[in-house]
């Protein structure tokens, strides 16, 4: 027998558009917060890493920093943990809310979790 309605014939029974709901706006804000925190971590990484000392600098005796800055590394760790937490909360919220076949999976959140997890593991194993 099957379903007598095709996908195009089904009407959307939502009273307001999905983009106008509070849930959608909270999800969007969490998503922006997660990706923004990753950008902040990238900026901190730039300032935390040791300087590249080229052959010319070494020849002329110009000093450069040859160690990681521990304050920036600890800030990176905290922000990455925040990023991971926000992403996990967003995925749980999306899983509890999404029931329709046409709802998006949220692949960008999974990518953000993978990036944050690999970065935290790298920071943990790195000698600072």
N, CA, C and O atoms as a GROMACS GRO file, in nm:
protein
  512
    1UNK      N    1   0.083  -0.116   0.000
    1UNK     CA    2   0.000   0.000   0.000
    1UNK      C    3   0.088   0.124   0.000
    1UNK      O    4   0.102   0.188  -0.105
    2UNK      N    5   0.146   0.160   0.106
    2UNK     CA    6   0.236   0.275   0.105
    2UNK      C    7   0.165   0.404   0.140
    2UNK      O    8   0.047   0.407   0.173
    3UNK      N    9   0.239   0.508   0.131
    3UNK     CA   10   0.190   0.641   0.164
    3UNK      C   11   0.122   0.701   0.041
    3UNK      O   12   0.177   0.699  -0.068
    4UNK      N   13   0.003   0.755   0.060
    4UNK     CA   14  -0.070   0.808  -0.055
    4UNK      C   15  -0.027   0.951  -0.090
    4UNK      O   16  -0.067   1.002  -0.194
    5UNK      N   17   0.053   1.014  -0.006
    5UNK     CA   18   0.102   1.148  -0.034
    5UNK      C   19   0.247   1.141  -0.078
    5UNK      O   20   0.328   1.069  -0.020
    6UNK      N   21   0.278   1.215  -0.181
    6UNK     CA   22   0.418   1.226  -0.220
    6UNK      C   23   0.483   1.337  -0.138
    6UNK      O   24   0.414   1.411  -0.068
    7UNK      N   25   0.614   1.348  -0.148
    7UNK     CA   26   0.687   1.446  -0.070
    7UNK      C   27   0.646   1.589  -0.106
    7UNK      O   28   0.643   1.676  -0.019
    8UNK      N   29   0.616   1.614  -0.233
    8UNK     CA   30   0.578   1.747  -0.275
    8UNK      C   31   0.437   1.784  -0.227
    8UNK      O   32   0.409   1.902  -0.207
    9UNK      N   33   0.350   1.687  -0.210
    9UNK     CA   34   0.212   1.716  -0.171
    9UNK      C   35   0.196   1.741  -0.022
    9UNK      O   36   0.095   1.798   0.020
   10UNK      N   37   0.291   1.701   0.056
   10UNK     CA   38   0.281   1.724   0.201
   10UNK      C   39   0.299   1.872   0.231
   10UNK      O   40   0.386   1.938   0.174
   11UNK      N   41   0.218   1.921   0.318
   11UNK     CA   42   0.231   2.061   0.355
   11UNK      C   43   0.310   2.072   0.485
   11UNK      O   44   0.308   1.982   0.569
   12UNK      N   45   0.377   2.181   0.499
   12UNK     CA   46   0.452   2.206   0.620
   12UNK      C   47   0.355   2.259   0.724
   12UNK      O   48   0.291   2.362   0.703
   13UNK      N   49   0.343   2.190   0.837
   13UNK     CA   50   0.245   2.226   0.938
   13UNK      C   51   0.299   2.322   1.043
   13UNK      O   52   0.230   2.352   1.140
   14UNK      N   53   0.420   2.370   1.024
   14UNK     CA   54   0.474   2.465   1.120
   14UNK      C   55   0.396   2.596   1.110
   14UNK      O   56   0.362   2.642   1.001
   15UNK      N   57   0.369   2.655   1.226
   15UNK     CA   58   0.292   2.779   1.226
   15UNK      C   59   0.379   2.899   1.187
   15UNK      O   60   0.330   2.994   1.127
   16UNK      N   61   0.506   2.894   1.222
   16UNK     CA   62   0.601   3.000   1.184
   16UNK      C   63   0.716   2.934   1.109
   16UNK      O   64   0.745   2.817   1.131
   17UNK      N   65   0.780   3.008   1.022
   17UNK     CA   66   0.895   2.950   0.952
   17UNK      C   67   1.004   2.910   1.051
   17UNK      O   68   1.020   2.971   1.157
   18UNK      N   69   1.079   2.807   1.015
   18UNK     CA   70   1.184   2.756   1.104
   18UNK      C   71   1.287   2.862   1.137
   18UNK      O   72   1.339   2.865   1.248
   19UNK      N   73   1.317   2.950   1.042
   19UNK     CA   74   1.419   3.053   1.065
   19UNK      C   75   1.373   3.162   1.162
   19UNK      O   76   1.454   3.243   1.205
   20UNK      N   77   1.246   3.166   1.196
   20UNK     CA   78   1.195   3.267   1.287
   20UNK      C   79   1.178   3.216   1.430
   20UNK      O   80   1.139   3.293   1.518
   21UNK      N   81   1.206   3.089   1.455
   21UNK     CA   82   1.187   3.034   1.589
   21UNK      C   83   1.306   3.068   1.678
   21UNK      O   84   1.416   3.093   1.631
   22UNK      N   85   1.280   3.067   1.808
   22UNK     CA   86   1.386   3.095   1.906
   22UNK      C   87   1.490   2.983   1.902
   22UNK      O   88   1.610   3.010   1.915
   23UNK      N   89   1.446   2.861   1.886
   23UNK     CA   90   1.538   2.748   1.881
   23UNK      C   91   1.639   2.764   1.767
   23UNK      O   92   1.758   2.740   1.786
   24UNK      N   93   1.592   2.804   1.651
   24UNK     CA   94   1.680   2.823   1.536
   24UNK      C   95   1.782   2.933   1.564
   24UNK      O   96   1.899   2.920   1.529
   25UNK      N   97   1.737   3.040   1.626
   25UNK     CA   98   1.828   3.151   1.657
   25UNK      C   99   1.932   3.112   1.760
   25UNK      O  100   2.047   3.154   1.752
   26UNK      N  101   1.892   3.031   1.859
   26UNK     CA  102   1.988   2.982   1.959
   26UNK      C  103   2.090   2.890   1.893
   26UNK      O  104   2.210   2.898   1.920
   27UNK      N  105   2.042   2.802   1.806
   27UNK     CA  106   2.133   2.712   1.734
   27UNK      C  107   2.230   2.790   1.647
   27UNK      O  108   2.349   2.758   1.642
   28UNK      N  109   2.182   2.892   1.581
   28UNK     CA  110   2.268   2.975   1.498
   28UNK      C  111   2.372   3.047   1.583
   28UNK      O  112   2.488   3.055   1.544
   29UNK      N  113   2.330   3.099   1.697
   29UNK     CA  114   2.424   3.169   1.786
   29UNK      C  115   2.530   3.073   1.839
   29UNK      O  116   2.647   3.109   1.847
   30UNK      N  117   2.491   2.951   1.876
   30UNK     CA  118   2.589   2.853   1.923
   30UNK      C  119   2.686   2.814   1.813
   30UNK      O  120   2.806   2.796   1.837
   31UNK      N  121   2.635   2.802   1.693
   31UNK     CA  122   2.720   2.768   1.580
   31UNK      C  123   2.822   2.878   1.552
   31UNK      O  124   2.940   2.850   1.531
   32UNK      N  125   2.778   3.003   1.554
   32UNK     CA  126   2.868   3.116   1.532
   32UNK      C  127   2.968   3.126   1.646
   32UNK      O  128   3.085   3.156   1.622
   33UNK      N  129   2.924   3.102   1.769
   33UNK     CA  130   3.015   3.106   1.884
   33UNK      C  131   3.123   2.999   1.871
   33UNK      O  132   3.240   3.026   1.899
   34UNK      N  133   3.085   2.880   1.830
   34UNK     CA  134   3.182   2.772   1.816
   34UNK      C  135   3.287   2.801   1.711
   34UNK      O  136   3.407   2.785   1.735
   35UNK      N  137   3.244   2.845   1.593
   35UNK     CA  138   3.339   2.874   1.486
   35UNK      C  139   3.422   2.999   1.516
   35UNK      O  140   3.539   3.006   1.480
   36UNK      N  141   3.363   3.097   1.582
   36UNK     CA  142   3.439   3.216   1.621
   36UNK      C  143   3.547   3.183   1.723
   36UNK      O  144   3.657   3.237   1.718
   37UNK      N  145   3.514   3.094   1.814
   37UNK     CA  146   3.616   3.054   1.913
   37UNK      C  147   3.730   2.979   1.845
   37UNK      O  148   3.845   2.990   1.890
   38UNK      N  149   3.702   2.905   1.740
   38UNK     CA  150   3.810   2.839   1.666
   38UNK      C  151   3.899   2.941   1.597
   38UNK      O  152   4.021   2.923   1.591
   39UNK      N  153   3.841   3.049   1.545
   39UNK     CA  154   3.921   3.156   1.484
   39UNK      C  155   4.008   3.223   1.589
   39UNK      O  156   4.124   3.256   1.562
   40UNK      N  157   3.954   3.244   1.709
   40UNK     CA  158   4.033   3.303   1.818
   40UNK      C  159   4.149   3.211   1.854
   40UNK      O  160   4.260   3.259   1.880
   41UNK      N  161   4.126   3.082   1.854
   41UNK     CA  162   4.234   2.986   1.883
   41UNK      C  163   4.343   2.994   1.777
   41UNK      O  164   4.461   2.986   1.809
   42UNK      N  165   4.304   3.011   1.652
   42UNK     CA  166   4.403   3.023   1.545
   42UNK      C  167   4.488   3.149   1.561
   42UNK      O  168   4.608   3.146   1.535
   43UNK      N  169   4.426   3.259   1.604
   43UNK     CA  170   4.502   3.381   1.629
   43UNK      C  171   4.597   3.361   1.747
   43UNK      O  172   4.712   3.403   1.742
   44UNK      N  173   4.548   3.298   1.853
   44UNK     CA  174   4.634   3.269   1.967
   44UNK      C  175   4.749   3.177   1.929
   44UNK      O  176   4.861   3.193   1.978
   45UNK      N  177   4.723   3.081   1.842
   45UNK     CA  178   4.828   2.991   1.795
   45UNK      C  179   4.939   3.069   1.726
   45UNK      O  180   5.058   3.040   1.743
   46UNK      N  181   4.900   3.169   1.648
   46UNK     CA  182   5.000   3.250   1.577
   46UNK      C  183   5.093   3.321   1.675
   46UNK      O  184   5.214   3.327   1.653
   47UNK      N  185   5.037   3.374   1.783
   47UNK     CA  186   5.118   3.446   1.879
   47UNK      C  187   5.188   3.354   1.979
   47UNK      O  188   5.286   3.395   2.042
   48UNK      N  189   5.142   3.232   1.994
   48UNK     CA  190   5.200   3.141   2.094
   48UNK      C  191   5.320   3.064   2.041
   48UNK      O  192   5.408   3.026   2.118
   49UNK      N  193   5.325   3.038   1.913
   49UNK     CA  194   5.429   2.951   1.859
   49UNK      C  195   5.565   3.020   1.858
   49UNK      O  196   5.573   3.143   1.861
   50UNK      N  197   5.671   2.940   1.855
   50UNK     CA  198   5.805   2.997   1.849
   50UNK      C  199   5.830   3.068   1.717
   50UNK      O  200   5.769   3.035   1.615
   51UNK      N  201   5.920   3.164   1.719
   51UNK     CA  202   5.955   3.235   1.596
   51UNK      C  203   6.039   3.148   1.505
   51UNK      O  204   6.116   3.064   1.552
   52UNK      N  205   6.024   3.168   1.376
   52UNK     CA  206   6.109   3.100   1.279
   52UNK      C  207   6.238   3.180   1.267
   52UNK      O  208   6.237   3.297   1.227
   53UNK      N  209   6.348   3.118   1.301
   53UNK     CA  210   6.477   3.185   1.296
   53UNK      C  211   6.548   3.138   1.169
   53UNK      O  212   6.591   3.023   1.159
   54UNK      N  213   6.560   3.230   1.074
   54UNK     CA  214   6.622   3.194   0.946
   54UNK      C  215   6.774   3.199   0.958
   54UNK      O  216   6.829   3.243   1.059
   55UNK      N  217   6.838   3.154   0.853
   55UNK     CA  218   6.985   3.154   0.852
   55UNK      C  219   7.043   3.294   0.858
   55UNK      O  220   7.147   3.314   0.920
   56UNK      N  221   6.977   3.390   0.795
   56UNK     CA  222   7.024   3.528   0.796
   56UNK      C  223   7.015   3.585   0.937
   56UNK      O  224   7.106   3.653   0.984
   57UNK      N  225   6.903   3.557   1.006
   57UNK     CA  226   6.888   3.606   1.142
   57UNK      C  227   6.995   3.544   1.233
   57UNK      O  228   7.051   3.612   1.318
   58UNK      N  229   7.021   3.418   1.213
   58UNK     CA  230   7.123   3.352   1.295
   58UNK      C  231   7.262   3.409   1.265
   58UNK      O  232   7.342   3.427   1.357
   59UNK      N  233   7.290   3.438   1.140
   59UNK     CA  234   7.419   3.492   1.102
   59UNK      C  235   7.441   3.631   1.160
   59UNK      O  236   7.550   3.661   1.209
   60UNK      N  237   7.339   3.715   1.157
   60UNK     CA  238   7.350   3.850   1.209
   60UNK      C  239   7.331   3.857   1.360
   60UNK      O  240   7.346   3.963   1.420
   61UNK      N  241   7.297   3.745   1.422
   61UNK     CA  242   7.282   3.742   1.567
   61UNK      C  243   7.151   3.800   1.617
   61UNK      O  244   7.141   3.842   1.732
   62UNK      N  245   7.051   3.802   1.533
   62UNK     CA  246   6.920   3.854   1.573
   62UNK      C  247   6.849   3.745   1.653
   62UNK      O  248   6.834   3.632   1.607
   63UNK      N  249   6.807   3.781   1.772
   63UNK     CA  250   6.742   3.685   1.861
   63UNK      C  251   6.595   3.667   1.823
   63UNK      O  252   6.529   3.758   1.773
   64UNK      N  253   6.546   3.548   1.846
   64UNK     CA  254   6.405   3.518   1.825
   64UNK      C  255   6.358   3.424   1.936
   64UNK      O  256   6.438   3.357   2.000
   65UNK      N  257   6.228   3.421   1.957
   65UNK     CA  258   6.173   3.334   2.061
   65UNK      C  259   6.176   3.190   2.011
   65UNK      O  260   6.125   3.161   1.903
   66UNK      N  261   6.234   3.100   2.089
   66UNK     CA  262   6.245   2.960   2.047
   66UNK      C  263   6.161   2.866   2.132
   66UNK      O  264   6.182   2.745   2.131
   67UNK      N  265   6.065   2.921   2.206
   67UNK     CA  266   5.977   2.838   2.289
   67UNK      C  267   5.834   2.889   2.278
   67UNK      O  268   5.810   3.004   2.239
   68UNK      N  269   5.742   2.803   2.312
   68UNK     CA  270   5.600   2.840   2.311
   68UNK      C  271   5.571   2.930   2.430
   68UNK      O  272   5.635   2.917   2.535
   69UNK      N  273   5.476   3.020   2.416
   69UNK     CA  274   5.434   3.108   2.525
   69UNK      C  275   5.327   3.033   2.604
   69UNK      O  276   5.218   3.008   2.552
   70UNK      N  277   5.356   2.995   2.730
   70UNK     CA  278   5.262   2.911   2.806
   70UNK      C  279   5.126   2.977   2.834
   70UNK      O  280   5.026   2.907   2.841
   71UNK      N  281   5.122   3.108   2.848
   71UNK     CA  282   4.994   3.176   2.875
   71UNK      C  283   4.899   3.162   2.756
   71UNK      O  284   4.780   3.137   2.774
   72UNK      N  285   4.953   3.177   2.636
   72UNK     CA  286   4.870   3.163   2.517
   72UNK      C  287   4.827   3.018   2.497
   72UNK      O  288   4.714   2.992   2.454
   73UNK      N  289   4.914   2.925   2.528
   73UNK     CA  290   4.880   2.784   2.512
   73UNK      C  291   4.768   2.744   2.608
   73UNK      O  292   4.677   2.670   2.570
   74UNK      N  293   4.774   2.794   2.732
   74UNK     CA  294   4.666   2.761   2.826
   74UNK      C  295   4.535   2.828   2.784
   74UNK      O  296   4.428   2.769   2.802
   75UNK      N  297   4.542   2.949   2.729
   75UNK     CA  298   4.421   3.014   2.678
   75UNK      C  299   4.365   2.937   2.559
   75UNK      O  300   4.244   2.923   2.546
   76UNK      N  301   4.453   2.887   2.474
   76UNK     CA  302   4.408   2.805   2.361
   76UNK      C  303   4.335   2.681   2.410
   76UNK      O  304   4.231   2.644   2.356
   77UNK      N  305   4.389   2.617   2.512
   77UNK     CA  306   4.328   2.496   2.566
   77UNK      C  307   4.188   2.524   2.621
   77UNK      O  308   4.095   2.448   2.597
   78UNK      N  309   4.175   2.633   2.694
   78UNK     CA  310   4.044   2.669   2.753
   78UNK      C  311   3.942   2.700   2.644
   78UNK      O  312   3.828   2.654   2.650
   79UNK      N  313   3.983   2.776   2.544
   79UNK     CA  314   3.890   2.814   2.437
   79UNK      C  315   3.853   2.692   2.353
   79UNK      O  316   3.739   2.681   2.308
   80UNK      N  317   3.948   2.600   2.330
   80UNK     CA  318   3.916   2.478   2.257
   80UNK      C  319   3.818   2.391   2.334
   80UNK      O  320   3.731   2.328   2.275
   81UNK      N  321   3.831   2.386   2.466
   81UNK     CA  322   3.735   2.311   2.546
   81UNK      C  323   3.597   2.375   2.539
   81UNK      O  324   3.496   2.304   2.533
   82UNK      N  325   3.591   2.508   2.539
   82UNK     CA  326   3.464   2.578   2.522
   82UNK      C  327   3.404   2.547   2.385
   82UNK      O  328   3.284   2.522   2.374
   83UNK      N  329   3.487   2.550   2.284
   83UNK     CA  330   3.441   2.521   2.148
   83UNK      C  331   3.385   2.379   2.138
   83UNK      O  332   3.280   2.358   2.077
   84UNK      N  333   3.454   2.284   2.198
   84UNK     CA  334   3.408   2.145   2.197
   84UNK      C  335   3.277   2.130   2.273
   84UNK      O  336   3.187   2.059   2.229
   85UNK      N  337   3.265   2.197   2.386
   85UNK     CA  338   3.142   2.191   2.466
   85UNK      C  339   3.023   2.250   2.390
   85UNK      O  340   2.916   2.190   2.387
   86UNK      N  341   3.044   2.365   2.330
   86UNK     CA  342   2.936   2.430   2.255
   86UNK      C  343   2.893   2.342   2.139
   86UNK      O  344   2.773   2.331   2.110
   87UNK      N  345   2.988   2.280   2.071
   87UNK     CA  346   2.955   2.194   1.958
   87UNK      C  347   2.877   2.071   2.002
   87UNK      O  348   2.780   2.032   1.936
   88UNK      N  349   2.917   2.011   2.111
   88UNK     CA  350   2.846   1.893   2.161
   88UNK      C  351   2.703   1.928   2.205
   88UNK      O  352   2.609   1.853   2.178
   89UNK      N  353   2.688   2.041   2.272
   89UNK     CA  354   2.555   2.086   2.313
   89UNK      C  355   2.469   2.112   2.190
   89UNK      O  356   2.351   2.076   2.189
   90UNK      N  357   2.526   2.173   2.088
   90UNK     CA  358   2.451   2.200   1.966
   90UNK      C  359   2.406   2.073   1.896
   90UNK      O  360   2.294   2.065   1.846
   91UNK      N  361   2.493   1.973   1.893
   91UNK     CA  362   2.457   1.847   1.829
   91UNK      C  363   2.345   1.777   1.906
   91UNK      O  364   2.253   1.722   1.846
   92UNK      N  365   2.353   1.779   2.038
   92UNK     CA  366   2.248   1.717   2.118
   92UNK      C  367   2.116   1.791   2.099
   92UNK      O  368   2.011   1.728   2.085
   93UNK      N  369   2.121   1.923   2.099
   93UNK     CA  370   1.999   2.001   2.077
   93UNK      C  371   1.939   1.973   1.939
   93UNK      O  372   1.818   1.959   1.926
   94UNK      N  373   2.024   1.965   1.839
   94UNK     CA  374   1.975   1.938   1.703
   94UNK      C  375   1.917   1.798   1.693
   94UNK      O  376   1.815   1.777   1.627
   95UNK      N  377   1.980   1.701   1.760
   95UNK     CA  378   1.929   1.564   1.755
   95UNK      C  379   1.794   1.552   1.826
   95UNK      O  380   1.707   1.477   1.782
   96UNK      N  381   1.776   1.625   1.934
   96UNK     CA  382   1.648   1.621   2.006
   96UNK      C  383   1.537   1.690   1.927
   96UNK      O  384   1.420   1.656   1.942
   97UNK      N  385   1.572   1.786   1.845
   97UNK     CA  386   1.473   1.866   1.775
   97UNK      C  387   1.439   1.812   1.635
   97UNK      O  388   1.324   1.818   1.593
   98UNK      N  389   1.539   1.761   1.564
   98UNK     CA  390   1.520   1.722   1.424
   98UNK      C  391   1.450   1.587   1.416
   98UNK      O  392   1.502   1.485   1.461
   99UNK      N  393   1.331   1.588   1.358
   99UNK     CA  394   1.256   1.465   1.340
   99UNK      C  395   1.215   1.445   1.195
   99UNK      O  396   1.178   1.334   1.156
  100UNK      N  397   1.221   1.549   1.118
  100UNK     CA  398   1.177   1.540   0.979
  100UNK      C  399   1.289   1.489   0.890
  100UNK      O  400   1.407   1.504   0.920
  101UNK      N  401   1.250   1.428   0.782
  101UNK     CA  402   1.347   1.373   0.690
  101UNK      C  403   1.426   1.484   0.620
  101UNK      O  404   1.541   1.464   0.582
  102UNK      N  405   1.366   1.598   0.603
  102UNK     CA  406   1.431   1.709   0.534
  102UNK      C  407   1.518   1.795   0.625
  102UNK      O  408   1.584   1.887   0.576
  103UNK      N  409   1.522   1.767   0.755
  103UNK     CA  410   1.605   1.846   0.845
  103UNK      C  411   1.753   1.816   0.820
  103UNK      O  412   1.791   1.702   0.793
  104UNK      N  413   1.833   1.919   0.830
  104UNK     CA  414   1.975   1.904   0.803
  104UNK      C  415   2.046   1.831   0.916
  104UNK      O  416   2.001   1.833   1.031
  105UNK      N  417   2.156   1.767   0.881
  105UNK     CA  418   2.233   1.690   0.979
  105UNK      C  419   2.324   1.778   1.062
  105UNK      O  420   2.350   1.746   1.178
  106UNK      N  421   2.374   1.886   1.007
  106UNK     CA  422   2.466   1.972   1.080
  106UNK      C  423   2.608   1.921   1.071
  106UNK      O  424   2.675   1.906   1.173
  107UNK      N  425   2.655   1.896   0.951
  107UNK     CA  426   2.788   1.839   0.930
  107UNK      C  427   2.896   1.934   0.981
  107UNK      O  428   3.001   1.889   1.027
  108UNK      N  429   2.873   2.064   0.973
  108UNK     CA  430   2.975   2.159   1.018
  108UNK      C  431   3.005   2.144   1.166
  108UNK      O  432   3.117   2.169   1.209
  109UNK      N  433   2.907   2.103   1.245
  109UNK     CA  434   2.932   2.082   1.388
  109UNK      C  435   3.020   1.959   1.410
  109UNK      O  436   3.105   1.960   1.500
  110UNK      N  437   3.001   1.855   1.330
  110UNK     CA  438   3.087   1.738   1.341
  110UNK      C  439   3.231   1.773   1.301
  110UNK      O  440   3.326   1.726   1.363
  111UNK      N  441   3.245   1.855   1.198
  111UNK     CA  442   3.379   1.899   1.156
  111UNK      C  443   3.444   1.981   1.266
  111UNK      O  444   3.563   1.966   1.294
  112UNK      N  445   3.367   2.068   1.329
  112UNK     CA  446   3.419   2.150   1.439
  112UNK      C  447   3.462   2.064   1.557
  112UNK      O  448   3.564   2.091   1.620
  113UNK      N  449   3.385   1.959   1.587
  113UNK     CA  450   3.422   1.869   1.696
  113UNK      C  451   3.552   1.796   1.664
  113UNK      O  452   3.638   1.781   1.751
  114UNK      N  453   3.566   1.750   1.541
  114UNK     CA  454   3.689   1.679   1.502
  114UNK      C  455   3.809   1.773   1.511
  114UNK      O  456   3.914   1.733   1.563
  115UNK      N  457   3.797   1.895   1.461
  115UNK     CA  458   3.908   1.991   1.466
  115UNK      C  459   3.944   2.023   1.610
  115UNK      O  460   4.062   2.025   1.645
  116UNK      N  461   3.845   2.049   1.694
  116UNK     CA  462   3.872   2.084   1.835
  116UNK      C  463   3.933   1.966   1.909
  116UNK      O  464   4.024   1.985   1.991
  117UNK      N  465   3.886   1.845   1.884
  117UNK     CA  466   3.939   1.728   1.952
  117UNK      C  467   4.084   1.701   1.912
  117UNK      O  468   4.169   1.675   1.998
  118UNK      N  469   4.112   1.708   1.783
  118UNK     CA  470   4.250   1.686   1.737
  118UNK      C  471   4.342   1.794   1.792
  118UNK      O  472   4.456   1.766   1.829
  119UNK      N  473   4.294   1.917   1.798
  119UNK     CA  474   4.375   2.026   1.852
  119UNK      C  475   4.403   2.007   2.000
  119UNK      O  476   4.514   2.031   2.046
  120UNK      N  477   4.302   1.964   2.076
  120UNK     CA  478   4.323   1.939   2.219
  120UNK      C  479   4.421   1.825   2.243
  120UNK      O  480   4.505   1.832   2.332
  121UNK      N  481   4.410   1.720   2.162
  121UNK     CA  482   4.503   1.607   2.175
  121UNK      C  483   4.645   1.653   2.142
  121UNK      O  484   4.740   1.615   2.210
  122UNK      N  485   4.658   1.732   2.039
  122UNK     CA  486   4.789   1.784   2.001
  122UNK      C  487   4.848   1.872   2.110
  122UNK      O  488   4.966   1.862   2.141
  123UNK      N  489   4.766   1.959   2.169
  123UNK     CA  490   4.814   2.043   2.277
  123UNK      C  491   4.853   1.960   2.399
  123UNK      O  492   4.948   1.995   2.470
  124UNK      N  493   4.782   1.852   2.423
  124UNK     CA  494   4.811   1.766   2.538
  124UNK      C  495   4.945   1.695   2.521
  124UNK      O  496   5.021   1.679   2.616
  125UNK      N  497   4.972   1.651   2.397
  125UNK     CA  498   5.095   1.576   2.373
  125UNK      C  499   5.215   1.664   2.345
  125UNK      O  500   5.328   1.617   2.346
  126UNK      N  501   5.191   1.793   2.320
  126UNK     CA  502   5.299   1.885   2.287
  126UNK      C  503   5.376   1.923   2.414
  126UNK      O  504   5.316   1.950   2.518
  127UNK      N  505   5.506   1.925   2.404
  127UNK     CA  506   5.589   1.966   2.518
  127UNK      C  507   5.602   2.118   2.517
  127UNK      O  508   5.661   2.175   2.425
  128UNK      N  509   5.548   2.183   2.619
  128UNK     CA  510   5.554   2.330   2.628
  128UNK      C  511   5.648   2.368   2.738
  128UNK      O  512   5.670   2.486   2.763
   0.00000   0.00000   0.00000
